């Protein structure tokens, strides 16, 4: 019996263009909106930076979480905002 693959199997994968996350090509759209030589060079440098980031194993959301963790510090205080008492008897 042949098992068919679901068409939804790869729906949650991030799209890739030439091995780089598709979000890395967003600077090209900005460069196309404002076509100057320096904007295309900045967009090219951004794509190279995204490529190097992918080679190290980071994606854009993971990099943003790592930066947030560096800025916040390693200590996370115990209670969330919805657990704090707002009204006192």
PDB file with SEQRES, HELIX, SHEET and CRYST1 records, atoms N, CA, C and O in Angstrom:
SEQRES   1 A   89  UNK UNK UNK UNK UNK UNK UNK UNK UNK UNK UNK UNK UNK          
SEQRES   2 A   89  UNK UNK UNK UNK UNK UNK UNK UNK UNK UNK UNK UNK UNK          
SEQRES   3 A   89  UNK UNK UNK UNK UNK UNK UNK UNK UNK UNK UNK UNK UNK          
SEQRES   4 A   89  UNK UNK UNK UNK UNK UNK UNK UNK UNK UNK UNK UNK UNK          
SEQRES   5 A   89  UNK UNK UNK UNK UNK UNK UNK UNK UNK UNK UNK UNK UNK          
SEQRES   6 A   89  UNK UNK UNK UNK UNK UNK UNK UNK UNK UNK UNK UNK UNK          
SEQRES   7 A   89  UNK UNK UNK UNK UNK UNK UNK UNK UNK UNK UNK                  
HELIX    1 AA1 UNK A   22  UNK A   25  5                                   4    
HELIX    2 AA2 UNK A   26  UNK A   33  1                                   8    
HELIX    3 AA3 UNK A   37  UNK A   55  1                                  19    
HELIX    4 AA4 UNK A   60  UNK A   72  1                                  13    
HELIX    5 AA5 UNK A   81  UNK A   83  5                                   3    
SHEET    1 AA1 2 UNK A  16  UNK A  17  0                                        
SHEET    2 AA1 2 UNK A  20  UNK A  21 -1                                        
CRYST1    1.000    1.000    1.000  90.00  90.00  90.00 P 1           1          
ATOM      1  N   UNK A   1       0.842  -1.178   0.000  1.00  0.00           N  
ATOM      2  CA  UNK A   1       0.000   0.000   0.000  1.00  0.00           C  
ATOM      3  C   UNK A   1       0.884   1.236   0.000  1.00  0.00           C  
ATOM      4  O   UNK A   1       1.785   1.355   0.830  1.00  0.00           O  
ATOM      5  N   UNK A   2       0.641   2.139  -0.904  1.00  0.00           N  
ATOM      6  CA  UNK A   2       1.426   3.362  -1.022  1.00  0.00           C  
ATOM      7  C   UNK A   2       0.803   4.472  -0.174  1.00  0.00           C  
ATOM      8  O   UNK A   2      -0.388   4.757  -0.296  1.00  0.00           O  
ATOM      9  N   UNK A   3       1.611   5.092   0.681  1.00  0.00           N  
ATOM     10  CA  UNK A   3       1.140   6.170   1.543  1.00  0.00           C  
ATOM     11  C   UNK A   3       1.397   7.496   0.841  1.00  0.00           C  
ATOM     12  O   UNK A   3       2.517   7.779   0.415  1.00  0.00           O  
ATOM     13  N   UNK A   4       0.357   8.298   0.726  1.00  0.00           N  
ATOM     14  CA  UNK A   4       0.499   9.602   0.080  1.00  0.00           C  
ATOM     15  C   UNK A   4       1.029  10.627   1.066  1.00  0.00           C  
ATOM     16  O   UNK A   4       0.664  10.613   2.242  1.00  0.00           O  
ATOM     17  N   UNK A   5       1.887  11.511   0.590  1.00  0.00           N  
ATOM     18  CA  UNK A   5       2.382  12.610   1.415  1.00  0.00           C  
ATOM     19  C   UNK A   5       1.335  13.707   1.490  1.00  0.00           C  
ATOM     20  O   UNK A   5       0.660  14.006   0.505  1.00  0.00           O  
ATOM     21  N   UNK A   6       1.208  14.290   2.638  1.00  0.00           N  
ATOM     22  CA  UNK A   6       0.257  15.374   2.819  1.00  0.00           C  
ATOM     23  C   UNK A   6       0.789  16.643   2.155  1.00  0.00           C  
ATOM     24  O   UNK A   6       1.992  16.906   2.180  1.00  0.00           O  
ATOM     25  N   UNK A   7      -0.099  17.415   1.570  1.00  0.00           N  
ATOM     26  CA  UNK A   7       0.332  18.658   0.946  1.00  0.00           C  
ATOM     27  C   UNK A   7       0.653  19.720   1.992  1.00  0.00           C  
ATOM     28  O   UNK A   7       1.277  20.732   1.669  1.00  0.00           O  
ATOM     29  N   UNK A   8       0.239  19.508   3.237  1.00  0.00           N  
ATOM     30  CA  UNK A   8       0.461  20.484   4.299  1.00  0.00           C  
ATOM     31  C   UNK A   8       1.723  20.203   5.087  1.00  0.00           C  
ATOM     32  O   UNK A   8       2.021  20.915   6.046  1.00  0.00           O  
ATOM     33  N   UNK A   9       2.468  19.184   4.707  1.00  0.00           N  
ATOM     34  CA  UNK A   9       3.627  18.772   5.486  1.00  0.00           C  
ATOM     35  C   UNK A   9       4.679  19.876   5.594  1.00  0.00           C  
ATOM     36  O   UNK A   9       5.239  20.083   6.671  1.00  0.00           O  
ATOM     37  N   UNK A  10       4.953  20.574   4.521  1.00  0.00           N  
ATOM     38  CA  UNK A  10       6.001  21.586   4.507  1.00  0.00           C  
ATOM     39  C   UNK A  10       5.452  23.003   4.647  1.00  0.00           C  
ATOM     40  O   UNK A  10       6.152  23.966   4.334  1.00  0.00           O  
ATOM     41  N   UNK A  11       4.228  23.146   5.106  1.00  0.00           N  
ATOM     42  CA  UNK A  11       3.609  24.471   5.181  1.00  0.00           C  
ATOM     43  C   UNK A  11       4.258  25.360   6.228  1.00  0.00           C  
ATOM     44  O   UNK A  11       4.219  26.583   6.091  1.00  0.00           O  
ATOM     45  N   UNK A  12       4.853  24.793   7.264  1.00  0.00           N  
ATOM     46  CA  UNK A  12       5.419  25.627   8.318  1.00  0.00           C  
ATOM     47  C   UNK A  12       6.911  25.917   8.113  1.00  0.00           C  
ATOM     48  O   UNK A  12       7.509  26.633   8.916  1.00  0.00           O  
ATOM     49  N   UNK A  13       7.508  25.384   7.073  1.00  0.00           N  
ATOM     50  CA  UNK A  13       8.920  25.653   6.824  1.00  0.00           C  
ATOM     51  C   UNK A  13       9.103  27.080   6.313  1.00  0.00           C  
ATOM     52  O   UNK A  13       8.249  27.613   5.605  1.00  0.00           O  
ATOM     53  N   UNK A  14      10.221  27.684   6.681  1.00  0.00           N  
ATOM     54  CA  UNK A  14      10.483  29.037   6.204  1.00  0.00           C  
ATOM     55  C   UNK A  14      10.951  28.978   4.762  1.00  0.00           C  
ATOM     56  O   UNK A  14      11.752  28.112   4.410  1.00  0.00           O  
ATOM     57  N   UNK A  15      10.464  29.883   3.920  1.00  0.00           N  
ATOM     58  CA  UNK A  15      10.897  29.864   2.516  1.00  0.00           C  
ATOM     59  C   UNK A  15      12.350  30.277   2.394  1.00  0.00           C  
ATOM     60  O   UNK A  15      12.820  31.150   3.124  1.00  0.00           O  
ATOM     61  N   UNK A  16      13.057  29.649   1.470  1.00  0.00           N  
ATOM     62  CA  UNK A  16      14.477  29.919   1.258  1.00  0.00           C  
ATOM     63  C   UNK A  16      14.721  30.226  -0.207  1.00  0.00           C  
ATOM     64  O   UNK A  16      14.134  29.612  -1.098  1.00  0.00           O  
ATOM     65  N   UNK A  17      15.598  31.186  -0.433  1.00  0.00           N  
ATOM     66  CA  UNK A  17      16.029  31.535  -1.780  1.00  0.00           C  
ATOM     67  C   UNK A  17      17.537  31.387  -1.798  1.00  0.00           C  
ATOM     68  O   UNK A  17      18.242  32.096  -1.080  1.00  0.00           O  
ATOM     69  N   UNK A  18      18.034  30.475  -2.607  1.00  0.00           N  
ATOM     70  CA  UNK A  18      19.462  30.164  -2.710  1.00  0.00           C  
ATOM     71  C   UNK A  18      20.074  29.848  -1.346  1.00  0.00           C  
ATOM     72  O   UNK A  18      21.204  30.251  -1.070  1.00  0.00           O  
ATOM     73  N   UNK A  19      19.353  29.141  -0.502  1.00  0.00           N  
ATOM     74  CA  UNK A  19      19.880  28.705   0.778  1.00  0.00           C  
ATOM     75  C   UNK A  19      19.809  29.715   1.900  1.00  0.00           C  
ATOM     76  O   UNK A  19      20.218  29.418   3.023  1.00  0.00           O  
ATOM     77  N   UNK A  20      19.304  30.896   1.626  1.00  0.00           N  
ATOM     78  CA  UNK A  20      19.201  31.945   2.647  1.00  0.00           C  
ATOM     79  C   UNK A  20      17.725  32.169   2.945  1.00  0.00           C  
ATOM     80  O   UNK A  20      16.884  32.113   2.048  1.00  0.00           O  
ATOM     81  N   UNK A  21      17.419  32.422   4.209  1.00  0.00           N  
ATOM     82  CA  UNK A  21      16.051  32.711   4.611  1.00  0.00           C  
ATOM     83  C   UNK A  21      15.515  33.871   3.774  1.00  0.00           C  
ATOM     84  O   UNK A  21      16.215  34.860   3.554  1.00  0.00           O  
ATOM     85  N   UNK A  22      14.278  33.748   3.312  1.00  0.00           N  
ATOM     86  CA  UNK A  22      13.706  34.743   2.404  1.00  0.00           C  
ATOM     87  C   UNK A  22      13.590  36.116   3.052  1.00  0.00           C  
ATOM     88  O   UNK A  22      13.566  37.124   2.345  1.00  0.00           O  
ATOM     89  N   UNK A  23      13.517  36.181   4.386  1.00  0.00           N  
ATOM     90  CA  UNK A  23      13.462  37.485   5.053  1.00  0.00           C  
ATOM     91  C   UNK A  23      14.765  38.251   4.897  1.00  0.00           C  
ATOM     92  O   UNK A  23      14.796  39.468   5.080  1.00  0.00           O  
ATOM     93  N   UNK A  24      15.832  37.555   4.564  1.00  0.00           N  
ATOM     94  CA  UNK A  24      17.119  38.210   4.370  1.00  0.00           C  
ATOM     95  C   UNK A  24      17.178  39.057   3.114  1.00  0.00           C  
ATOM     96  O   UNK A  24      18.065  39.900   2.981  1.00  0.00           O  
ATOM     97  N   UNK A  25      16.248  38.848   2.190  1.00  0.00           N  
ATOM     98  CA  UNK A  25      16.228  39.617   0.956  1.00  0.00           C  
ATOM     99  C   UNK A  25      15.361  40.861   1.043  1.00  0.00           C  
ATOM    100  O   UNK A  25      15.180  41.550   0.039  1.00  0.00           O  
ATOM    101  N   UNK A  26      14.830  41.163   2.195  1.00  0.00           N  
ATOM    102  CA  UNK A  26      14.010  42.361   2.371  1.00  0.00           C  
ATOM    103  C   UNK A  26      14.773  43.657   2.067  1.00  0.00           C  
ATOM    104  O   UNK A  26      14.175  44.586   1.525  1.00  0.00           O  
ATOM    105  N   UNK A  27      16.076  43.757   2.394  1.00  0.00           N  
ATOM    106  CA  UNK A  27      16.790  44.996   2.036  1.00  0.00           C  
ATOM    107  C   UNK A  27      16.822  45.280   0.540  1.00  0.00           C  
ATOM    108  O   UNK A  27      16.945  46.438   0.141  1.00  0.00           O  
ATOM    109  N   UNK A  28      16.714  44.248  -0.298  1.00  0.00           N  
ATOM    110  CA  UNK A  28      16.669  44.474  -1.744  1.00  0.00           C  
ATOM    111  C   UNK A  28      15.400  45.245  -2.118  1.00  0.00           C  
ATOM    112  O   UNK A  28      15.427  46.099  -3.004  1.00  0.00           O  
ATOM    113  N   UNK A  29      14.286  44.940  -1.438  1.00  0.00           N  
ATOM    114  CA  UNK A  29      13.052  45.681  -1.723  1.00  0.00           C  
ATOM    115  C   UNK A  29      13.201  47.158  -1.377  1.00  0.00           C  
ATOM    116  O   UNK A  29      12.695  48.026  -2.088  1.00  0.00           O  
ATOM    117  N   UNK A  30      13.894  47.432  -0.288  1.00  0.00           N  
ATOM    118  CA  UNK A  30      14.142  48.827   0.079  1.00  0.00           C  
ATOM    119  C   UNK A  30      15.051  49.485  -0.954  1.00  0.00           C  
ATOM    120  O   UNK A  30      14.844  50.641  -1.322  1.00  0.00           O  
ATOM    121  N   UNK A  31      16.054  48.750  -1.419  1.00  0.00           N  
ATOM    122  CA  UNK A  31      16.965  49.300  -2.426  1.00  0.00           C  
ATOM    123  C   UNK A  31      16.244  49.530  -3.751  1.00  0.00           C  
ATOM    124  O   UNK A  31      16.585  50.463  -4.478  1.00  0.00           O  
ATOM    125  N   UNK A  32      15.268  48.709  -4.074  1.00  0.00           N  
ATOM    126  CA  UNK A  32      14.501  48.938  -5.306  1.00  0.00           C  
ATOM    127  C   UNK A  32      13.583  50.152  -5.178  1.00  0.00           C  
ATOM    128  O   UNK A  32      13.275  50.803  -6.177  1.00  0.00           O  
ATOM    129  N   UNK A  33      13.155  50.453  -3.983  1.00  0.00           N  
ATOM    130  CA  UNK A  33      12.323  51.635  -3.768  1.00  0.00           C  
ATOM    131  C   UNK A  33      13.143  52.924  -3.868  1.00  0.00           C  
ATOM    132  O   UNK A  33      12.661  53.946  -4.357  1.00  0.00           O  
ATOM    133  N   UNK A  34      14.380  52.855  -3.397  1.00  0.00           N  
ATOM    134  CA  UNK A  34      15.265  54.019  -3.416  1.00  0.00           C  
ATOM    135  C   UNK A  34      16.545  53.624  -4.163  1.00  0.00           C  
ATOM    136  O   UNK A  34      17.558  53.341  -3.523  1.00  0.00           O  
ATOM    137  N   UNK A  35      16.522  53.597  -5.480  1.00  0.00           N  
ATOM    138  CA  UNK A  35      17.645  53.045  -6.250  1.00  0.00           C  
ATOM    139  C   UNK A  35      18.858  53.977  -6.314  1.00  0.00           C  
ATOM    140  O   UNK A  35      18.923  54.897  -7.128  1.00  0.00           O  
ATOM    141  N   UNK A  36      19.788  53.709  -5.448  1.00  0.00           N  
ATOM    142  CA  UNK A  36      21.085  54.383  -5.457  1.00  0.00           C  
ATOM    143  C   UNK A  36      22.147  53.310  -5.314  1.00  0.00           C  
ATOM    144  O   UNK A  36      21.865  52.194  -4.879  1.00  0.00           O  
ATOM    145  N   UNK A  37      23.341  53.648  -5.674  1.00  0.00           N  
ATOM    146  CA  UNK A  37      24.422  52.657  -5.600  1.00  0.00           C  
ATOM    147  C   UNK A  37      24.694  52.249  -4.159  1.00  0.00           C  
ATOM    148  O   UNK A  37      24.953  51.078  -3.880  1.00  0.00           O  
ATOM    149  N   UNK A  38      24.637  53.205  -3.252  1.00  0.00           N  
ATOM    150  CA  UNK A  38      24.954  52.861  -1.863  1.00  0.00           C  
ATOM    151  C   UNK A  38      23.856  52.021  -1.228  1.00  0.00           C  
ATOM    152  O   UNK A  38      24.157  51.200  -0.361  1.00  0.00           O  
ATOM    153  N   UNK A  39      22.578  52.191  -1.626  1.00  0.00           N  
ATOM    154  CA  UNK A  39      21.529  51.350  -1.050  1.00  0.00           C  
ATOM    155  C   UNK A  39      21.655  49.911  -1.539  1.00  0.00           C  
ATOM    156  O   UNK A  39      21.400  48.975  -0.780  1.00  0.00           O  
ATOM    157  N   UNK A  40      22.050  49.725  -2.811  1.00  0.00           N  
ATOM    158  CA  UNK A  40      22.267  48.362  -3.290  1.00  0.00           C  
ATOM    159  C   UNK A  40      23.472  47.723  -2.610  1.00  0.00           C  
ATOM    160  O   UNK A  40      23.472  46.520  -2.350  1.00  0.00           O  
ATOM    161  N   UNK A  41      24.504  48.524  -2.319  1.00  0.00           N  
ATOM    162  CA  UNK A  41      25.662  47.955  -1.627  1.00  0.00           C  
ATOM    163  C   UNK A  41      25.322  47.608  -0.175  1.00  0.00           C  
ATOM    164  O   UNK A  41      25.785  46.591   0.341  1.00  0.00           O  
ATOM    165  N   UNK A  42      24.522  48.442   0.482  1.00  0.00           N  
ATOM    166  CA  UNK A  42      24.092  48.127   1.848  1.00  0.00           C  
ATOM    167  C   UNK A  42      23.201  46.886   1.849  1.00  0.00           C  
ATOM    168  O   UNK A  42      23.302  46.044   2.742  1.00  0.00           O  
ATOM    169  N   UNK A  43      22.328  46.776   0.843  1.00  0.00           N  
ATOM    170  CA  UNK A  43      21.473  45.592   0.740  1.00  0.00           C  
ATOM    171  C   UNK A  43      22.318  44.343   0.490  1.00  0.00           C  
ATOM    172  O   UNK A  43      22.040  43.287   1.058  1.00  0.00           O  
ATOM    173  N   UNK A  44      23.341  44.454  -0.348  1.00  0.00           N  
ATOM    174  CA  UNK A  44      24.239  43.319  -0.582  1.00  0.00           C  
ATOM    175  C   UNK A  44      24.983  42.914   0.675  1.00  0.00           C  
ATOM    176  O   UNK A  44      25.141  41.726   0.954  1.00  0.00           O  
ATOM    177  N   UNK A  45      25.445  43.910   1.443  1.00  0.00           N  
ATOM    178  CA  UNK A  45      26.110  43.602   2.710  1.00  0.00           C  
ATOM    179  C   UNK A  45      25.154  42.956   3.711  1.00  0.00           C  
ATOM    180  O   UNK A  45      25.549  42.071   4.470  1.00  0.00           O  
ATOM    181  N   UNK A  46      23.907  43.397   3.710  1.00  0.00           N  
ATOM    182  CA  UNK A  46      22.914  42.790   4.603  1.00  0.00           C  
ATOM    183  C   UNK A  46      22.650  41.341   4.221  1.00  0.00           C  
ATOM    184  O   UNK A  46      22.497  40.490   5.098  1.00  0.00           O  
ATOM    185  N   UNK A  47      22.594  41.050   2.931  1.00  0.00           N  
ATOM    186  CA  UNK A  47      22.380  39.676   2.489  1.00  0.00           C  
ATOM    187  C   UNK A  47      23.572  38.804   2.853  1.00  0.00           C  
ATOM    188  O   UNK A  47      23.399  37.656   3.263  1.00  0.00           O  
ATOM    189  N   UNK A  48      24.777  39.336   2.706  1.00  0.00           N  
ATOM    190  CA  UNK A  48      25.974  38.589   3.118  1.00  0.00           C  
ATOM    191  C   UNK A  48      25.948  38.357   4.623  1.00  0.00           C  
ATOM    192  O   UNK A  48      26.331  37.285   5.092  1.00  0.00           O  
ATOM    193  N   UNK A  49      25.499  39.353   5.383  1.00  0.00           N  
ATOM    194  CA  UNK A  49      25.407  39.184   6.838  1.00  0.00           C  
ATOM    195  C   UNK A  49      24.382  38.107   7.193  1.00  0.00           C  
ATOM    196  O   UNK A  49      24.614  37.304   8.097  1.00  0.00           O  
ATOM    197  N   UNK A  50      23.253  38.088   6.489  1.00  0.00           N  
ATOM    198  CA  UNK A  50      22.254  37.038   6.725  1.00  0.00           C  
ATOM    199  C   UNK A  50      22.804  35.664   6.351  1.00  0.00           C  
ATOM    200  O   UNK A  50      22.514  34.675   7.024  1.00  0.00           O  
ATOM    201  N   UNK A  51      23.596  35.596   5.282  1.00  0.00           N  
ATOM    202  CA  UNK A  51      24.198  34.324   4.890  1.00  0.00           C  
ATOM    203  C   UNK A  51      25.162  33.829   5.972  1.00  0.00           C  
ATOM    204  O   UNK A  51      25.142  32.654   6.338  1.00  0.00           O  
ATOM    205  N   UNK A  52      25.999  34.725   6.478  1.00  0.00           N  
ATOM    206  CA  UNK A  52      26.936  34.337   7.532  1.00  0.00           C  
ATOM    207  C   UNK A  52      26.200  33.948   8.811  1.00  0.00           C  
ATOM    208  O   UNK A  52      26.615  33.038   9.529  1.00  0.00           O  
ATOM    209  N   UNK A  53      25.116  34.641   9.082  1.00  0.00           N  
ATOM    210  CA  UNK A  53      24.310  34.315  10.247  1.00  0.00           C  
ATOM    211  C   UNK A  53      23.703  32.913  10.102  1.00  0.00           C  
ATOM    212  O   UNK A  53      23.652  32.156  11.071  1.00  0.00           O  
ATOM    213  N   UNK A  54      23.247  32.572   8.902  1.00  0.00           N  
ATOM    214  CA  UNK A  54      22.695  31.239   8.648  1.00  0.00           C  
ATOM    215  C   UNK A  54      23.769  30.166   8.796  1.00  0.00           C  
ATOM    216  O   UNK A  54      23.493  29.068   9.277  1.00  0.00           O  
ATOM    217  N   UNK A  55      24.988  30.486   8.383  1.00  0.00           N  
ATOM    218  CA  UNK A  55      26.080  29.515   8.501  1.00  0.00           C  
ATOM    219  C   UNK A  55      26.430  29.231   9.962  1.00  0.00           C  
ATOM    220  O   UNK A  55      26.871  28.130  10.293  1.00  0.00           O  
ATOM    221  N   UNK A  56      26.236  30.218  10.830  1.00  0.00           N  
ATOM    222  CA  UNK A  56      26.488  30.012  12.254  1.00  0.00           C  
ATOM    223  C   UNK A  56      25.333  29.327  12.956  1.00  0.00           C  
ATOM    224  O   UNK A  56      25.458  28.955  14.122  1.00  0.00           O  
ATOM    225  N   UNK A  57      24.203  29.150  12.267  1.00  0.00           N  
ATOM    226  CA  UNK A  57      23.073  28.450  12.840  1.00  0.00           C  
ATOM    227  C   UNK A  57      21.983  29.350  13.391  1.00  0.00           C  
ATOM    228  O   UNK A  57      21.054  28.861  14.036  1.00  0.00           O  
ATOM    229  N   UNK A  58      22.070  30.636  13.157  1.00  0.00           N  
ATOM    230  CA  UNK A  58      21.046  31.563  13.621  1.00  0.00           C  
ATOM    231  C   UNK A  58      20.049  31.842  12.508  1.00  0.00           C  
ATOM    232  O   UNK A  58      20.400  31.882  11.329  1.00  0.00           O  
ATOM    233  N   UNK A  59      18.809  32.031  12.906  1.00  0.00           N  
ATOM    234  CA  UNK A  59      17.822  32.604  12.001  1.00  0.00           C  
ATOM    235  C   UNK A  59      17.497  33.991  12.554  1.00  0.00           C  
ATOM    236  O   UNK A  59      17.958  34.346  13.639  1.00  0.00           O  
ATOM    237  N   UNK A  60      16.725  34.760  11.837  1.00  0.00           N  
ATOM    238  CA  UNK A  60      16.428  36.116  12.282  1.00  0.00           C  
ATOM    239  C   UNK A  60      15.697  36.143  13.625  1.00  0.00           C  
ATOM    240  O   UNK A  60      16.085  36.925  14.492  1.00  0.00           O  
ATOM    241  N   UNK A  61      14.655  35.325  13.843  1.00  0.00           N  
ATOM    242  CA  UNK A  61      14.001  35.350  15.161  1.00  0.00           C  
ATOM    243  C   UNK A  61      14.924  34.883  16.284  1.00  0.00           C  
ATOM    244  O   UNK A  61      14.868  35.415  17.392  1.00  0.00           O  
ATOM    245  N   UNK A  62      15.770  33.898  16.008  1.00  0.00           N  
ATOM    246  CA  UNK A  62      16.700  33.411  17.035  1.00  0.00           C  
ATOM    247  C   UNK A  62      17.730  34.481  17.357  1.00  0.00           C  
ATOM    248  O   UNK A  62      18.093  34.660  18.520  1.00  0.00           O  
ATOM    249  N   UNK A  63      18.206  35.192  16.344  1.00  0.00           N  
ATOM    250  CA  UNK A  63      19.162  36.275  16.586  1.00  0.00           C  
ATOM    251  C   UNK A  63      18.531  37.382  17.413  1.00  0.00           C  
ATOM    252  O   UNK A  63      19.175  37.927  18.309  1.00  0.00           O  
ATOM    253  N   UNK A  64      17.268  37.725  17.122  1.00  0.00           N  
ATOM    254  CA  UNK A  64      16.602  38.767  17.907  1.00  0.00           C  
ATOM    255  C   UNK A  64      16.412  38.333  19.358  1.00  0.00           C  
ATOM    256  O   UNK A  64      16.550  39.146  20.272  1.00  0.00           O  
ATOM    257  N   UNK A  65      16.093  37.050  19.574  1.00  0.00           N  
ATOM    258  CA  UNK A  65      15.976  36.552  20.948  1.00  0.00           C  
ATOM    259  C   UNK A  65      17.314  36.580  21.660  1.00  0.00           C  
ATOM    260  O   UNK A  65      17.373  36.895  22.848  1.00  0.00           O  
ATOM    261  N   UNK A  66      18.399  36.254  20.953  1.00  0.00           N  
ATOM    262  CA  UNK A  66      19.729  36.277  21.563  1.00  0.00           C  
ATOM    263  C   UNK A  66      20.129  37.704  21.932  1.00  0.00           C  
ATOM    264  O   UNK A  66      20.714  37.929  22.992  1.00  0.00           O  
ATOM    265  N   UNK A  67      19.818  38.664  21.071  1.00  0.00           N  
ATOM    266  CA  UNK A  67      20.121  40.066  21.377  1.00  0.00           C  
ATOM    267  C   UNK A  67      19.301  40.535  22.570  1.00  0.00           C  
ATOM    268  O   UNK A  67      19.820  41.222  23.450  1.00  0.00           O  
ATOM    269  N   UNK A  68      18.007  40.165  22.603  1.00  0.00           N  
ATOM    270  CA  UNK A  68      17.157  40.541  23.729  1.00  0.00           C  
ATOM    271  C   UNK A  68      17.656  39.928  25.021  1.00  0.00           C  
ATOM    272  O   UNK A  68      17.620  40.573  26.069  1.00  0.00           O  
ATOM    273  N   UNK A  69      18.122  38.689  24.961  1.00  0.00           N  
ATOM    274  CA  UNK A  69      18.660  38.029  26.145  1.00  0.00           C  
ATOM    275  C   UNK A  69      19.928  38.732  26.632  1.00  0.00           C  
ATOM    276  O   UNK A  69      20.132  38.880  27.837  1.00  0.00           O  
ATOM    277  N   UNK A  70      20.777  39.163  25.699  1.00  0.00           N  
ATOM    278  CA  UNK A  70      21.996  39.893  26.072  1.00  0.00           C  
ATOM    279  C   UNK A  70      21.668  41.222  26.732  1.00  0.00           C  
ATOM    280  O   UNK A  70      22.304  41.607  27.713  1.00  0.00           O  
ATOM    281  N   UNK A  71      20.675  41.924  26.194  1.00  0.00           N  
ATOM    282  CA  UNK A  71      20.304  43.217  26.757  1.00  0.00           C  
ATOM    283  C   UNK A  71      19.605  43.072  28.106  1.00  0.00           C  
ATOM    284  O   UNK A  71      19.817  43.880  29.010  1.00  0.00           O  
ATOM    285  N   UNK A  72      18.775  42.043  28.239  1.00  0.00           N  
ATOM    286  CA  UNK A  72      18.001  41.849  29.450  1.00  0.00           C  
ATOM    287  C   UNK A  72      18.857  41.321  30.584  1.00  0.00           C  
ATOM    288  O   UNK A  72      18.677  41.728  31.731  1.00  0.00           O  
ATOM    289  N   UNK A  73      19.780  40.427  30.288  1.00  0.00           N  
ATOM    290  CA  UNK A  73      20.571  39.788  31.321  1.00  0.00           C  
ATOM    291  C   UNK A  73      20.081  38.380  31.566  1.00  0.00           C  
ATOM    292  O   UNK A  73      19.061  37.968  31.014  1.00  0.00           O  
ATOM    293  N   UNK A  74      20.789  37.651  32.378  1.00  0.00           N  
ATOM    294  CA  UNK A  74      20.448  36.247  32.557  1.00  0.00           C  
ATOM    295  C   UNK A  74      19.426  36.013  33.665  1.00  0.00           C  
ATOM    296  O   UNK A  74      18.871  34.919  33.764  1.00  0.00           O  
ATOM    297  N   UNK A  75      19.169  37.019  34.499  1.00  0.00           N  
ATOM    298  CA  UNK A  75      18.208  36.854  35.584  1.00  0.00           C  
ATOM    299  C   UNK A  75      16.840  37.332  35.122  1.00  0.00           C  
ATOM    300  O   UNK A  75      16.679  38.480  34.710  1.00  0.00           O  
ATOM    301  N   UNK A  76      15.867  36.451  35.193  1.00  0.00           N  
ATOM    302  CA  UNK A  76      14.493  36.806  34.871  1.00  0.00           C  
ATOM    303  C   UNK A  76      13.708  36.739  36.173  1.00  0.00           C  
ATOM    304  O   UNK A  76      13.684  35.699  36.831  1.00  0.00           O  
ATOM    305  N   UNK A  77      13.072  37.831  36.545  1.00  0.00           N  
ATOM    306  CA  UNK A  77      12.386  37.885  37.819  1.00  0.00           C  
ATOM    307  C   UNK A  77      11.119  37.042  37.787  1.00  0.00           C  
ATOM    308  O   UNK A  77      10.522  36.822  36.733  1.00  0.00           O  
ATOM    309  N   UNK A  78      10.726  36.578  38.963  1.00  0.00           N  
ATOM    310  CA  UNK A  78       9.802  35.478  39.129  1.00  0.00           C  
ATOM    311  C   UNK A  78       8.379  35.611  38.665  1.00  0.00           C  
ATOM    312  O   UNK A  78       7.841  34.625  38.162  1.00  0.00           O  
ATOM    313  N   UNK A  79       7.738  36.713  38.786  1.00  0.00           N  
ATOM    314  CA  UNK A  79       6.304  36.753  38.525  1.00  0.00           C  
ATOM    315  C   UNK A  79       5.986  37.569  37.293  1.00  0.00           C  
ATOM    316  O   UNK A  79       6.600  38.606  37.041  1.00  0.00           O  
ATOM    317  N   UNK A  80       5.029  37.097  36.534  1.00  0.00           N  
ATOM    318  CA  UNK A  80       4.567  37.821  35.365  1.00  0.00           C  
ATOM    319  C   UNK A  80       3.661  38.971  35.800  1.00  0.00           C  
ATOM    320  O   UNK A  80       3.224  39.024  36.950  1.00  0.00           O  
ATOM    321  N   UNK A  81       3.386  39.872  34.894  1.00  0.00           N  
ATOM    322  CA  UNK A  81       2.622  41.067  35.261  1.00  0.00           C  
ATOM    323  C   UNK A  81       1.200  40.728  35.670  1.00  0.00           C  
ATOM    324  O   UNK A  81       0.607  41.451  36.470  1.00  0.00           O  
ATOM    325  N   UNK A  82       0.632  39.641  35.140  1.00  0.00           N  
ATOM    326  CA  UNK A  82      -0.759  39.336  35.469  1.00  0.00           C  
ATOM    327  C   UNK A  82      -0.903  38.645  36.827  1.00  0.00           C  
ATOM    328  O   UNK A  82      -2.025  38.453  37.297  1.00  0.00           O  
ATOM    329  N   UNK A  83       0.195  38.271  37.457  1.00  0.00           N  
ATOM    330  CA  UNK A  83       0.134  37.658  38.776  1.00  0.00           C  
ATOM    331  C   UNK A  83       0.319  38.673  39.913  1.00  0.00           C  
ATOM    332  O   UNK A  83       0.114  38.336  41.079  1.00  0.00           O  
ATOM    333  N   UNK A  84       0.694  39.877  39.589  1.00  0.00           N  
ATOM    334  CA  UNK A  84       0.892  40.884  40.633  1.00  0.00           C  
ATOM    335  C   UNK A  84      -0.452  41.361  41.170  1.00  0.00           C  
ATOM    336  O   UNK A  84      -1.424  41.489  40.426  1.00  0.00           O  
ATOM    337  N   UNK A  85      -0.491  41.617  42.452  1.00  0.00           N  
ATOM    338  CA  UNK A  85      -1.719  42.150  43.058  1.00  0.00           C  
ATOM    339  C   UNK A  85      -1.806  43.636  42.767  1.00  0.00           C  
ATOM    340  O   UNK A  85      -0.875  44.389  43.054  1.00  0.00           O  
ATOM    341  N   UNK A  86      -2.908  44.049  42.208  1.00  0.00           N  
ATOM    342  CA  UNK A  86      -3.080  45.460  41.885  1.00  0.00           C  
ATOM    343  C   UNK A  86      -3.877  46.217  42.941  1.00  0.00           C  
ATOM    344  O   UNK A  86      -3.709  47.424  43.117  1.00  0.00           O  
ATOM    345  N   UNK A  87      -4.733  45.501  43.628  1.00  0.00           N  
ATOM    346  CA  UNK A  87      -5.595  46.143  44.610  1.00  0.00           C  
ATOM    347  C   UNK A  87      -5.326  45.520  45.974  1.00  0.00           C  
ATOM    348  O   UNK A  87      -5.240  44.299  46.104  1.00  0.00           O  
ATOM    349  N   UNK A  88      -5.199  46.342  46.952  1.00  0.00           N  
ATOM    350  CA  UNK A  88      -4.917  45.860  48.291  1.00  0.00           C  
ATOM    351  C   UNK A  88      -6.150  46.055  49.166  1.00  0.00           C  
ATOM    352  O   UNK A  88      -6.861  47.052  49.045  1.00  0.00           O  
ATOM    353  N   UNK A  89      -6.389  45.106  50.034  1.00  0.00           N  
ATOM    354  CA  UNK A  89      -7.562  45.189  50.937  1.00  0.00           C  
ATOM    355  C   UNK A  89      -7.294  46.068  52.117  1.00  0.00           C  
ATOM    356  O   UNK A  89      -8.167  46.244  52.966  1.00  0.00           O  
TER     357      UNK A  89                                                      
END                                                                             
